[in-house]
């Protein structure tokens, strides 16, 4: 599901700006789906986003309904300004790990891994710990694990996740109550800034 979401983000970019999307296919959707079904990792990495512990992914019907409603919003003309705030996926491509069954999301310009989908979580690499990298990872995690997410990492990483979620106006919640409170406060601050402008 996360791969389909990522490909949908790239397809939307290709329609908006076709001149920026001359991309070689590095890994097919079928190959990634096969890897995702066989991924078995129990421990979550330090800088990662996942669903709540012991929580299985939402049923396929529910995930598909979420995807259809998101696609419906994307073709709505009134939602244009909302779409412009989303991060583009045009600068990222996927590649299968040679050692494990993980899927790596790499920056096209630097060929460095930004984050890795392990099947149970999305682990960010050091070069991916930016607001832009966290935004794309959160979008994928939301589609993959639902709207309640567990964040592992340093306080600075958690602050960055809250900032990306607030600026991206994402409908997500965290299993950490302090992060939920920080998200509510940051959304209020951003609303005041918009009113002031």
Contact map, one row per residue, 1 for C-alpha under 8 A:
11111000000000000000000000000000000000000000000000000000000000100000000000000000000000000000000000000000000000000000000000000000000000000000001100000000000000000000000000000000000000000000000000000
11111100000000000000000000000000000000000000000000000000000000000000000000000000000000000000000000000000000000000000000000000000000000000001101100000000000000000000000000000000000000000000000000000
11111110000000000000000000001001100000000000000000000000000000000000000000000000000000000000000000000000000000000000000000000000000000000000000000000000000000000000000000000000000000000000000000000
11111111000000000000000000001000000000000000000000000000000000000000000000000000000000000000000000000000000000000000000000000000000000000000000000000000000000000000000000000000000000000000000000000
11111111100000000000000000000000000000000000000000000000000000000010000000000000000000000000000000000000000000000000000000000000000000000001001000000000000000000000000000000000000000000000000000000
01111111110000000000000000000000000000000000000000000000000000000000000000000000000000001000000000000000000000000000000000000000000000000001000000000000000000000000000000000000000000000000000000000
00111111111000000000000000000000000000000000000000000000000000000000000000000000000000000000000000000000000000000000000000000000000000000000000000000000000000000000000000000000000000000000000000000
00011111111100000000000000000000000000000000000000000000000000000000000000000000000000000000000000000000000000000000000000000000000000000000000000000000000000000000000000000000000000000000000000000
00001111111110000000000000000000000000000000000000000000000000000000000000000000000000011100000000000000000000000000000000000000000000000000000000000000000000000000000000000000000000000000000000000
00000111111111000000000000000000000000000000000000000000000000000000000000000000000000011100000000000000000000000000000000000000000000000000000000000000000000000000000000000000000000000000000000000
00000011111111100000000000000000000000000000000000000000000000000000000000000000000000000000000000000000000000000000000000000000000000000000000000000000000000000000000000000000000000000000000000000
00000001111111110000000000000000000000000000000000000000000000000000000000000000000000000000000000000000000000000000000000000000000000000000000000000000000000000000000000000000000000000000000000000
00000000111111111100100000000000000000000000000000000000000000000000000000000000000000011100000000000000000000000000000000000000000000000000000000000000000000000000000000000000000000000000000000000
00000000011111111111100000000000000000000000000000000000000000000000000000000000000000000100000000000000000000000000000000000000000000000000000000000000000000000000000000000000000000000000000000000
00000000001111111100000000000000000000000000000000000000000000000000000000000000000000000000000000000000000000000000000000000000000000000000000000000000000000000000000000000000000000000000000000000
00000000000111111100000000000000000000000000000000000000000000000000000000000000000000000000000000000000000000000000000000000000000000000000000000000000000000000000000000000000000000000000000000000
00000000000011111111100000000000000000000000000000000000000000000000000000000000000000000000000000000000000000000000000000000000000000000000000000000000000000000000000000000000000000000000000000000
00000000000011111111110000000000000000000000000000000000000000000000000000000000000000000000000000000000000000000000000000000000000000000000000000000000000000000000000000000000000000000000000000000
00000000000001001111110000000000000000000000000000000000000000000000000000000000000000000000000000000000000000000000000000000000000000000000000000000000000000000000000000000000000000000000000000000
00000000000001001111110000000000000000000000000000000000000000000000000000000000000000000100000000000000000000000000000000000000000000000000000000000000000000000000000000000000000000000000000000000
00000000000011001111111000000000000000000000000000000000000000000000000000000000000000000100000000000000000000000000000000000000000000000000000000000000000000000000000000000000000000000000000000000
00000000000000000111111100000000000000000000000000000000000000000000000000000000000000000000000000000000000000000000000000000000000000000000000000000000000000000000000000000000000000000000000000000
00000000000000000000111110000000000000000000000000000000000000000000000000000000000000000000000000000000000000000000000000000000000000000000000000000000000000000000000000000000000000000000000000000
00000000000000000000011111000000000000000000000000000000000000000000000000000000000000000000000000000000000000000000000000000000000000000000000000000000000000000000000000000000000000000000000000000
00000000000000000000001111110000000000000000000000000000000000000000000000000000000000000000000000000000000000000000000000000000000000000000000000000000000000000000000000000000000000000000000000000
00000000000000000000000111110000000000000000000000000000000000000000000000000000000000000000111000000000000000000000000000000000000000000000000000000000000000000000000000000000000000000000000000000
00000000000000000000000011111011000000000000000000000000000000000000000000000000000000000000011100000000000000000000000000000000000000000000000000000000000000000000000000000000000000000000000000000
00000000000000000000000011111111000000000000000000000000000000000000000000000000000000000000000000000000000000000000000000000000000000000000000000000000000000000000000000000000000000000000000000000
00110000000000000000000000111111100000000000000000000000000000000000000000000000000000000000000000000000000000000000000000000000000000000000000000000000000000000000000000000000000000000000000000000
00000000000000000000000000011111110000000000000000000000000000000000000000000000000000000000000000000000000000000000000000000000000000000000000000000000000000000000000000000000000000000000000000000
00000000000000000000000000111111111000000000000000000000000000000000000000000000000000000000000000000000000000000000000000000000000000000000000000000000000000000000000000000000000000000000000000000
00100000000000000000000000111111111100000000000000000000000000000000000000000000000000000000000100000010000000000000000000000000000000000000000000000000000000000000000000000000000000000000000000000
00100000000000000000000000001111111110000000000000000000000000000000000000000000000000000000000000000000000000000000000000000000000000000000000000000000000000000000000000000000000000000000000000000
00000000000000000000000000000111111111000000000000000000000000000000000000000000000000000000000000000000000000000000000000000000000000000000000000000000000000000000000000000000000000000000000000000
00000000000000000000000000000011111111100000000000000000000000000000000000000000000000000000000000001110000000000000000000000000000000000000000000000000000000000000000000000000000000000000000000000
00000000000000000000000000000001111111100000000000000000000000000000000000000000000000000000000000001100000000000000011000000000000000000000000000000000000000000000000000000000000000000000000000000
00000000000000000000000000000000111111100000000000000000000000000000000000000000000000000000000000000000000000000000001000000000000000000000000000000000000000000000000000000000000000000000000000000
00000000000000000000000000000000011111110000000000000000000000000000000000000000000000000000000000001000000000000000000000000000000000000000000000000000000000000000000000000000000000000000000000000
00000000000000000000000000000000001111111000000000000000000000000000000000000000000000000000000000001100000000000000011100000000000000000000000000000000000000000000000000000000000000000000000000000
00000000000000000000000000000000000001111100000000000000000000000000000000000000000000000000000000000000000000000000001100000000000000000000000000000000000000000000000000000000000000000000000000000
00000000000000000000000000000000000000111111000000000000000000000000000000000000000000000000000000000000000000000000011100000000000000000000000000000000000000000000000000000000000000000000000000000
00000000000000000000000000000000000000011111000000000000000000000000000000000000000000000000000000000000000000000000000100000000000000000000000000000000000000000000000000000000000000000000000000000
00000000000000000000000000000000000000001111100000000000000000000000000000000000000000000000000000000000000000000000000000000000000000000000000000000000000000000000000000000000000000000000000000000
00000000000000000000000000000000000000001111110100000000000000000000000000000000000000000000000000000000000000000000000110100000000000000000000000000001000000000000000000000000000000000000000000000
00000000000000000000000000000000000000000011111100000000000000000000000000000000000000000000000000000000000000000000000000100000000000000000000000000001000000000000000000000000000000000000000000000
00000000000000000000000000000000000000000001111100000000000000000000000000000000000000000000000000000000000000000000000000100000000000000000000000000001100000000000000000000000000000000000000000000
00000000000000000000000000000000000000000000111110000000000000000000000000000000000000000000000000000000000000000000000000111000000000000000000000000011110010000000000000000000000000000000000000000
00000000000000000000000000000000000000000001111111000000000000000000000000000000000000000000000000000000000000000000000011110000000000000000000000000011100000000000000000000000000000000000000000000
00000000000000000000000000000000000000000000001111100000000000000000000000000000000000000000000000000000000000000000000011100000000000001100100000001111000000000000000000000000000000000000000000000
00000000000000000000000000000000000000000000000111110000000000000000000000000000000000000000000000000000000000000000000111000000000000000000100010001110000000000000000000000000000000000000000000000
00000000000000000000000000000000000000000000000011111011100000000000000000000000000000000000000000000000000000000000000110000000000000000000100011011100000000000000000000000000000000000000000000000
00000000000000000000000000000000000000000000000001111110000000000000000000000000000000000000000000000000000000000000000000000000000000000000000000011100000000000000000000000010000000000000000000000
00000000000000000000000000000000000000000000000000111110000000000000000000000000000000000000000000000000000000000000000000000000000000000000000000000100000000000000000000000000000000000000000000000
00000000000000000000000000000000000000000000000000011111000000000000000000000000000000000000000000000000000000000000000000000000000000000000000000000000000000000000000000000000000000000000000000000
00000000000000000000000000000000000000000000000000111111100000000000000000000000000000000000000000000000000000000000000000000000000000000000000000000000000000000000000000000000000000000000000000000
00000000000000000000000000000000000000000000000000100111110000000000000000000000000000000000000000000000000000000000000000000000000000000000000000000000000000000000000000000000000000000000000000000
00000000000000000000000000000000000000000000000000100011111000000000000000000000000000000000000000000000000000000000000000000000000000000000000111000000000000000000000000000000000000000000000000000
00000000000000000000000000000000000000000000000000000001111101100000000000000000000000000000000000000000000000000000000000000000000000000000000011000000000000000000000000000000000000000000000000000
00000000000000000000000000000000000000000000000000000000111111100000000000000000000000000000000000000000000000000000000000000000000000000000000000000000000000000000000000000000000000000000000000000
00000000000000000000000000000000000000000000000000000000011111110000000000000000000000000000000000000000000000000000000000000000000000000000000000000000000000000000000000000000000000000000000000000
00000000000000000000000000000000000000000000000000000000001111111000000000000000000000000000000000000000000000000000000000000000000000000000000000000000000000000000000000000000000000000000000000000
00000000000000000000000000000000000000000000000000000000011111111100000000000000000000000000000000000000000000000000000000000000000000000000000000000000000000000000000000000000000000000000000000000
10000000000000000000000000000000000000000000000000000000011111111110000000000000000000000000000000000000000000000000000000000000000000000000001101000000000000000000000000000000000000000000000000000
00000000000000000000000000000000000000000000000000000000000111111111000000000000000000000000000000000000000000000000000000000000000000000000000000000000000000000000000000000000000000000000000000000
00000000000000000000000000000000000000000000000000000000000011111111100000000000000000000000000000000000000000000000000000000000000000000000000000000000000000000000000000000000000000000000000000000
00000000000000000000000000000000000000000000000000000000000001111111110000000000000000000000000000000000000000000000000000000000000000000000001000000000000000000000000000000000000000000000000000000
00001000000000000000000000000000000000000000000000000000000000111111111000000000000000000000000000000000000000000000000000000000000000000000001000000000000000000000000000000000000000000000000000000
00000000000000000000000000000000000000000000000000000000000000011111111100000000000000000000000000000000000000000000000000000000000000000000000000000000000000000000000000000000000000000000000000000
00000000000000000000000000000000000000000000000000000000000000001111111110000000000000000000000000000000000000000000000000000000000000000000000000000000000000000000000000000000000000000000000000000
00000000000000000000000000000000000000000000000000000000000000000111111111000000000000000000000000000000000000000000000000000000000000000000000000000000000000000000000000000000000000000000000000000
00000000000000000000000000000000000000000000000000000000000000000011111111100000000000000000000000000000000000000000000000000000000000000000000000000000000000000000000000000000000000000000000000000
00000000000000000000000000000000000000000000000000000000000000000001111111110000000000000000000000000000000000000000000000000000000000000000000000000000000000000000000000000000000000000000000000000
00000000000000000000000000000000000000000000000000000000000000000000111111110010000000000000000000000000000000000000000000000000000000000000000000000000000000000000000000000000000000000000000000000
00000000000000000000000000000000000000000000000000000000000000000000011111111011001000000000000000000000000000000000000000000000000000000000000000000000000000000000000000000000000000000000000000000
00000000000000000000000000000000000000000000000000000000000000000000001111111010000000000000000000000000000000000000000000000000000000000000000000000000000000000000000000000000000000000000000000000
00000000000000000000000000000000000000000000000000000000000000000000000111111111000000000000000000000000000000000000000000000000000000000000000000000000000000000000000000000000000000000000000000000
00000000000000000000000000000000000000000000000000000000000000000000000001111111000000000000000000000000000000000000000000000000000000000000000000000000000000000000000000000000000000000000000000000
00000000000000000000000000000000000000000000000000000000000000000000000000011111100000000000000000000000000000000000000000000000000000000000000000000000000000000000000000000000000000000000000000000
00000000000000000000000000000000000000000000000000000000000000000000000011111111111000000000000000000000000000000000000000000000000000000000000000000000000000000000000000000000000000000000000000000
00000000000000000000000000000000000000000000000000000000000000000000000001011111111100000000000000000000000000000000000000000000000000000000000000000000000000000000000000000000000000000000000000000
00000000000000000000000000000000000000000000000000000000000000000000000000000111111110000000000000000000000000000000000000000000000000000000000000000000000000000000000000000000000000000000000000000
00000000000000000000000000000000000000000000000000000000000000000000000000000011111111000000000000000000000000000000000000000000000000000000000000000000000000000000000000000000000000000000000000000
00000000000000000000000000000000000000000000000000000000000000000000000001000011111111000000000000000000000000000000000000000000000000000000000000000000000000000000000000000000000000000000000000000
00000000000000000000000000000000000000000000000000000000000000000000000000000001111111100000000000000000000000000000000000000000000000000000000000000000000000000000000000000000000000000000000000000
00000000000000000000000000000000000000000000000000000000000000000000000000000000111111100000000000000000000000000000000000000000000000000000000000000000000000000000000100000000000000000000000000000
00000000000000000000000000000000000000000000000000000000000000000000000000000000011111110000000000000000000000000000000000000000000000000000000000000000000000000000000100000000000000000000000000000
00000000000000000000000000000000000000000000000000000000000000000000000000000000000111111000000000000000000000000000000000000000000100110000000000000000000000000000000000000000000000000000000000000
00000000110010000000000000000000000000000000000000000000000000000000000000000000000001111110000000000000000000000000000000000000000000000000000000000000000000000000000000000000000000000000000000000
00000100110010000000000000000000000000000000000000000000000000000000000000000000000000111111000000000000000000000000000000000000000000010000000000000000000000000000000000000000000000000000000000000
00000000110011000001100000000000000000000000000000000000000000000000000000000000000000011111100000000000000000000000000000000000000000000000000000000000000000000000000000000000000000000000000000000
00000000000000000000000000000000000000000000000000000000000000000000000000000000000000011111100000000000001110000000000000000000000000000000000000000000000000000000000000000000000000000000000000000
00000000000000000000000000000000000000000000000000000000000000000000000000000000000000001111110000000000111100000000000000000000000000000000000000000000000000000000000000000000000000000000000000000
00000000000000000000000001000000000000000000000000000000000000000000000000000000000000000111111000000000111100000000000000000000000000000000000000000000000000000000000000000000000000000000000000000
00000000000000000000000001100000000000000000000000000000000000000000000000000000000000000001111100000011110000000000000000000000000000000000000000000000000000000000000000000000000000000000000000000
00000000000000000000000001100000000000000000000000000000000000000000000000000000000000000000111110000011110000000000000000000000000000000000000000000000000000000000000000000000000000000000000000000
00000000000000000000000000100001000000000000000000000000000000000000000000000000000000000000011111001111000000000000000000000000000000000000000000000000000000000000000000000000000000000000000000000
00000000000000000000000000000000000000000000000000000000000000000000000000000000000000000000001111111111000000000000000000000000000000000000000000000000000000000000000000000000000000000000000000000
00000000000000000000000000000000000000000000000000000000000000000000000000000000000000000000000111111000000000000000000000000000000000000000000000000000000000000000000000000000000000000000000000000
00000000000000000000000000000000000000000000000000000000000000000000000000000000000000000000000011111000000000000000000000000000000000000000000000000000000000000000000000000000000000000000000000000
00000000000000000000000000000000000000000000000000000000000000000000000000000000000000000000000011111100000000000000000000000000000000000000000000000000000000000000000000000000000000000000000000000
00000000000000000000000000000000001101100000000000000000000000000000000000000000000000000000000111111110000000000000010000000000000000000000000000000000000000000000000000000000000000000000000000000
00000000000000000000000000000000001100100000000000000000000000000000000000000000000000000000000110011111000000000001111000000000000000000000000000000000000000000000000000000000000000000000000000000
00000000000000000000000000000001001000000000000000000000000000000000000000000000000000000000011110001111100000000001110000000000000000000000000000000000000000000000000000000000000000000000000000000
00000000000000000000000000000000000000000000000000000000000000000000000000000000000000000000011110000111110000001111100000000000000000000000000000000000000000000000000000000000000000000000000000000
00000000000000000000000000000000000000000000000000000000000000000000000000000000000000000001111000000011111000001111100000000000000000000000000000000000000000000000000000000000000000000000000000000
00000000000000000000000000000000000000000000000000000000000000000000000000000000000000000001111000000001111100111110000000000000000000000000000000000000000000000000000000000000000000000000000000000
00000000000000000000000000000000000000000000000000000000000000000000000000000000000000000011100000000000111111111100000000000000000000000000000000000000000000000000000000000000000000000000000000000
00000000000000000000000000000000000000000000000000000000000000000000000000000000000000000011100000000000011111110000000000000000000000000000000000000000000000000000000000000000000000000000000000000
00000000000000000000000000000000000000000000000000000000000000000000000000000000000000000010000000000000001111100000000000000000000000000000000000000000000000000000000000000000000000000000000000000
00000000000000000000000000000000000000000000000000000000000000000000000000000000000000000000000000000000001111110000000000000000000000000000000000000000000000000000000000000000000000000000000000000
00000000000000000000000000000000000000000000000000000000000000000000000000000000000000000000000000000000011111111000000000000000000000000000000000000000000000000000000000000000000000000000000000000
00000000000000000000000000000000000000000000000000000000000000000000000000000000000000000000000000000000011101111100000000000010000000000000000000000000000000000000000000000000000000000000000000000
00000000000000000000000000000000000000000000000000000000000000000000000000000000000000000000000000000001111000111111000000001011000000000000000000000000000000000000000000000000000000000000000000000
00000000000000000000000000000000000000000000000000000000000000000000000000000000000000000000000000000001111000011111000000011111100010000000000000000000000000000000000000000000000000000000000000000
00000000000000000000000000000000000000000000000000000000000000000000000000000000000000000000000000000001110000001111100001111001000010001000000000000000000000000000000000000000000000000000000000000
00000000000000000000000000000000000000000000000000000000000000000000000000000000000000000000000000000111100000001111110001111000000000000000000000000000000000000000000000000000000000000000000000000
00000000000000000000000000000000000000000000000000000000000000000000000000000000000000000000000000000111100000000011111111100000000000000000000000000000000000000000000000000000000000000000000000000
00000000000000000000000000000000000100101000000000000000000000000000000000000000000000000000000000001110000000000001111111100000000000000000000000000000000000000000000000000000000000000000000000000
00000000000000000000000000000000000110111000000000000000000000000000000000000000000000000000000000000100000000000000111111000000000000000000000000000000000000000000000000000000000000000000000000000
00000000000000000000000000000000000000111101000001100000000000000000000000000000000000000000000000000000000000000000111111000000000000000000000000000000000000000000000000000000000000000000000000000
00000000000000000000000000000000000000000001000111100000000000000000000000000000000000000000000000000000000000000000111111100000000000000000100000000000000000000000000000000000000000000000000000000
00000000000000000000000000000000000000000000000111000000000000000000000000000000000000000000000000000000000000000011111111110000000000001000100000000000000000000000000000000000000000000000000000000
00000000000000000000000000000000000000000001111110000000000000000000000000000000000000000000000000000000000000000011110011111000000000000000000000000000000000000000000000000000000000000000000000000
00000000000000000000000000000000000000000000001100000000000000000000000000000000000000000000000000000000000000000111000001111101100001001000000000000000000000000000000000000000000000000000000000000
00000000000000000000000000000000000000000000001000000000000000000000000000000000000000000000000000000000000000001111000000111111100000000000000000000000000000000000000000000000000000000000000000000
00000000000000000000000000000000000000000000000000000000000000000000000000000000000000000000000000000000000000000100000000011111100000000000000000000000000000000000000000000000000000000000000000000
00000000000000000000000000000000000000000000000000000000000000000000000000000000000000000000000000000000000000011100000000001111110000000000000000000000000000000000000000000000000000000000000000000
00000000000000000000000000000000000000000000000000000000000000000000000000000000000000000000000000000000000000001110000000011111110011000000000000000000000000000000000000000000000000000000000000000
00000000000000000000000000000000000000000000000000000000000000000000000000000000000000000000000000000000000000000100000000011111111011000000000000000000000010000000000000000000000000000000000000000
00000000000000000000000000000000000000000000000000000000000000000000000000000000000000000000000000000000000000000000000000000011111111000000000000000000000000010000000000000000000000000000000000000
00000000000000000000000000000000000000000000000000000000000000000000000000000000000000000000000000000000000000000000000000000000111111100000000000000000000000011011000000000000000000000000000000000
00000000000000000000000000000000000000000000000000000000000000000000000000000000000000100000000000000000000000000000000000000000011111110000000000000000000000000001000000000000000000000000000000000
00000000000000000000000000000000000000000000000000000000000000000000000000000000000000000000000000000000000000000110000000000001111111111000000000000000000000000000000000000000000000000000000000000
00000000000000000000000000000000000000000000000000000000000000000000000000000000000000000000000000000000000000000000000000010001111111111100000000000000000000011001000000000000000000000000000000000
00000000000000000000000000000000000000000000000000000000000000000000000000000000000000100000000000000000000000000000000000000000001111111110000000000000000000001001100100000000000000000000000000000
00000000000000000000000000000000000000000000000000000000000000000000000000000000000000101000000000000000000000000000000000000000000111111111000000000000000000000000000000000000000000000000000000000
00000000000000000000000000000000000000000000000010000000000000000000000000000000000000000000000000000000000000000010000001010000000011111111100000000000000000000000000000000000000000000000000000000
00000000000000000000000000000000000000000000000010000000000000000000000000000000000000000000000000000000000000000000000000000000000001111111110000000000000000001000100000000000000000000000000000000
00000000000000000000000000000000000000000000000000000000000000000000000000000000000000000000000000000000000000000000000000000000000000111111111000000000000000000000000000000000000000000000000000000
01001100000000000000000000000000000000000000000000000000000000000000000000000000000000000000000000000000000000000000000000000000000000011111111100000000000000000000000000000000000000000000000000000
01000000000000000000000000000000000000000000000011100000000000000000000000000000000000000000000000000000000000000000000011000000000000001111111111001000000000000000000000000000000000000000000000000
00000000000000000000000000000000000000000000000000000000000000000000000000000000000000000000000000000000000000000000000000000000000000000111111111111000000000000000000000010000000000000000000000000
11001000000000000000000000000000000000000000000000000000000000100110000000000000000000000000000000000000000000000000000000000000000000000011111111100000000000000000000000000000000000000000000000000
11000000000000000000000000000000000000000000000000000000100000100000000000000000000000000000000000000000000000000000000000000000000000000001111111000000000000000000000000000000000000000000000000000
00000000000000000000000000000000000000000000000001100000110000000000000000000000000000000000000000000000000000000000000000000000000000000000111111111000000000000000000000000000000000000000000000000
00000000000000000000000000000000000000000000000000100000110000100000000000000000000000000000000000000000000000000000000000000000000000000000111111111000000000000000000000000000000000000000000000000
00000000000000000000000000000000000000000000000000000000000000000000000000000000000000000000000000000000000000000000000000000000000000000000011011111000000000000000000000111000000000000000000000000
00000000000000000000000000000000000000000000000000110000000000000000000000000000000000000000000000000000000000000000000000000000000000000000010011111100000000000000000000011110000000000000000000000
00000000000000000000000000000000000000000000000011110000000000000000000000000000000000000000000000000000000000000000000000000000000000000000110011111110000000000000000000011110000000000000000000000
00000000000000000000000000000000000000000000000011111000000000000000000000000000000000000000000000000000000000000000000000000000000000000000000000011111000000000000000000000111000000000000000000000
00000000000000000000000000000000000000000000001111000000000000000000000000000000000000000000000000000000000000000000000000000000000000000000000000001111100001000000000000000111000000000000000000000
00000000000000000000000000000000000000000001111110000000000000000000000000000000000000000000000000000000000000000000000000000000000000000000000000000111110001000000000000000000000000000000000000000
00000000000000000000000000000000000000000000011100000000000000000000000000000000000000000000000000000000000000000000000000000000000000000000000000000011111011000000000000000000000000000000000000000
00000000000000000000000000000000000000000000001000000000000000000000000000000000000000000000000000000000000000000000000000000000000000000000000000000001111111000000000000000000000000000000000000000
00000000000000000000000000000000000000000000000000000000000000000000000000000000000000000000000000000000000000000000000000000000000000000000000000000000111111100000000000000000000000000000000000000
00000000000000000000000000000000000000000000000000000000000000000000000000000000000000000000000000000000000000000000000000000000000000000000000000000000011111110000000000000000000000000000000000000
00000000000000000000000000000000000000000000001000000000000000000000000000000000000000000000000000000000000000000000000000000000100000000000000000000000111111111000000000000000000000000000000000000
00000000000000000000000000000000000000000000000000000000000000000000000000000000000000000000000000000000000000000000000000000000000000000000000000000011111111111100000000000000001000000000000000000
00000000000000000000000000000000000000000000000000000000000000000000000000000000000000000000000000000000000000000000000000000000000000000000000000000000001111111110000000000000001000000000000000000
00000000000000000000000000000000000000000000000000000000000000000000000000000000000000000000000000000000000000000000000000000000011001000000000000000000000111111111000000000000000000000000000000000
00000000000000000000000000000000000000000000000000000000000000000000000000000000000000000000000000000000000000000000000000000000001001100100000000000000000011111111100000000000000000000000000000000
00000000000000000000000000000000000000000000000000000000000000000000000000000000000000000000000000000000000000000000000000000000000000000000000000000000000001111111110000000000001001100100000000000
00000000000000000000000000000000000000000000000000000000000000000000000000000000000000000000000000000000000000000000000000000000001000000000000000000000000000111111111000000000000000100100000000000
00000000000000000000000000000000000000000000000000000000000000000000000000000000000000000000000000000000000000000000000000000000001101100000000000000000000000011111111100000000000000000000000000000
00000000000000000000000000000000000000000000000000000000000000000000000000000000000000000000000000000000000000000000000000000000000000100100000000000000000000001111111111110000000000100000000000000
00000000000000000000000000000000000000000000000000000000000000000000000000000000000000000000000000000000000000000000000000000000000000000000000000000000000000000111111111000000000000100110010000000
00000000000000000000000000000000000000000000000000000000000000000000000000000000000000000000000000000000000000000000000000000000000000000000000000000000000000000011111111000000000000000010010000000
00000000000000000000000000000000000000000000000000000000000000000000000000000000000011000000000000000000000000000000000000000000000000100000000000000000000000000001111111000000000000000000000000000
00000000000000000000000000000000000000000000000000000000000000000000000000000000000000000000000000000000000000000000000000000000000000000000000000000000000000000000111111100000000000000010000000000
00000000000000000000000000000000000000000000000000000000000000000000000000000000000000000000000000000000000000000000000000000000000000000000000000000000000000000000111111110000000000000000000000000
00000000000000000000000000000000000000000000000000000000000000000000000000000000000000000000000000000000000000000000000000000000000000000000000000100000000000000000100011111000000000000000000000000
00000000000000000000000000000000000000000000000000000000000000000000000000000000000000000000000000000000000000000000000000000000000000000000010000111000000000000000100001111100000000000000000000000
00000000000000000000000000000000000000000000000000000000000000000000000000000000000000000000000000000000000000000000000000000000000000000000000000111000000000000000000000111110000100000000000000000
00000000000000000000000000000000000000000000000000000000000000000000000000000000000000000000000000000000000000000000000000000000000000000000000000011110000000000000000000011111101100000000000000000
00000000000000000000000000000000000000000000000000010000000000000000000000000000000000000000000000000000000000000000000000000000000000000000000000011110000000000000000000001111100100000000000000000
00000000000000000000000000000000000000000000000000000000000000000000000000000000000000000000000000000000000000000000000000000000000000000000000000000110000000000000000000000111111100000000000000000
00000000000000000000000000000000000000000000000000000000000000000000000000000000000000000000000000000000000000000000000000000000000000000000000000000000000000000000000000000111111110000000000000000
00000000000000000000000000000000000000000000000000000000000000000000000000000000000000000000000000000000000000000000000000000000000000000000000000000000000000000000000000000001111111000000000000000
00000000000000000000000000000000000000000000000000000000000000000000000000000000000000000000000000000000000000000000000000000000000000000000000000000000000001100100000000000101111111100000000000000
00000000000000000000000000000000000000000000000000000000000000000000000000000000000000000000000000000000000000000000000000000000000000000000000000000000000000000000000000001111111111110000000000000
00000000000000000000000000000000000000000000000000000000000000000000000000000000000000000000000000000000000000000000000000000000000000000000000000000000000000000000000000000000111111111000000000000
00000000000000000000000000000000000000000000000000000000000000000000000000000000000000000000000000000000000000000000000000000000000000000000000000000000000000000100000000000000011111111100000000000
00000000000000000000000000000000000000000000000000000000000000000000000000000000000000000000000000000000000000000000000000000000000000000000000000000000000000000110110000000000001111111110000000000
00000000000000000000000000000000000000000000000000000000000000000000000000000000000000000000000000000000000000000000000000000000000000000000000000000000000000000000000000000000000111111111000000000
00000000000000000000000000000000000000000000000000000000000000000000000000000000000000000000000000000000000000000000000000000000000000000000000000000000000000000000000000000000000011111111100000000
00000000000000000000000000000000000000000000000000000000000000000000000000000000000000000000000000000000000000000000000000000000000000000000000000000000000000000110010000000000000001111111110000000
00000000000000000000000000000000000000000000000000000000000000000000000000000000000000000000000000000000000000000000000000000000000000000000000000000000000000000000011010000000000000111111111000000
00000000000000000000000000000000000000000000000000000000000000000000000000000000000000000000000000000000000000000000000000000000000000000000000000000000000000000000000000000000000000011111111100000
00000000000000000000000000000000000000000000000000000000000000000000000000000000000000000000000000000000000000000000000000000000000000000000000000000000000000000000000000000000000000001111111110000
00000000000000000000000000000000000000000000000000000000000000000000000000000000000000000000000000000000000000000000000000000000000000000000000000000000000000000000011000000000000000000111111111000
00000000000000000000000000000000000000000000000000000000000000000000000000000000000000000000000000000000000000000000000000000000000000000000000000000000000000000000000000000000000000000011111111100
00000000000000000000000000000000000000000000000000000000000000000000000000000000000000000000000000000000000000000000000000000000000000000000000000000000000000000000000000000000000000000001111111110
00000000000000000000000000000000000000000000000000000000000000000000000000000000000000000000000000000000000000000000000000000000000000000000000000000000000000000000000000000000000000000000111111111
00000000000000000000000000000000000000000000000000000000000000000000000000000000000000000000000000000000000000000000000000000000000000000000000000000000000000000000000000000000000000000000011111111
00000000000000000000000000000000000000000000000000000000000000000000000000000000000000000000000000000000000000000000000000000000000000000000000000000000000000000000000000000000000000000000001111111
00000000000000000000000000000000000000000000000000000000000000000000000000000000000000000000000000000000000000000000000000000000000000000000000000000000000000000000000000000000000000000000000111111
00000000000000000000000000000000000000000000000000000000000000000000000000000000000000000000000000000000000000000000000000000000000000000000000000000000000000000000000000000000000000000000000011111
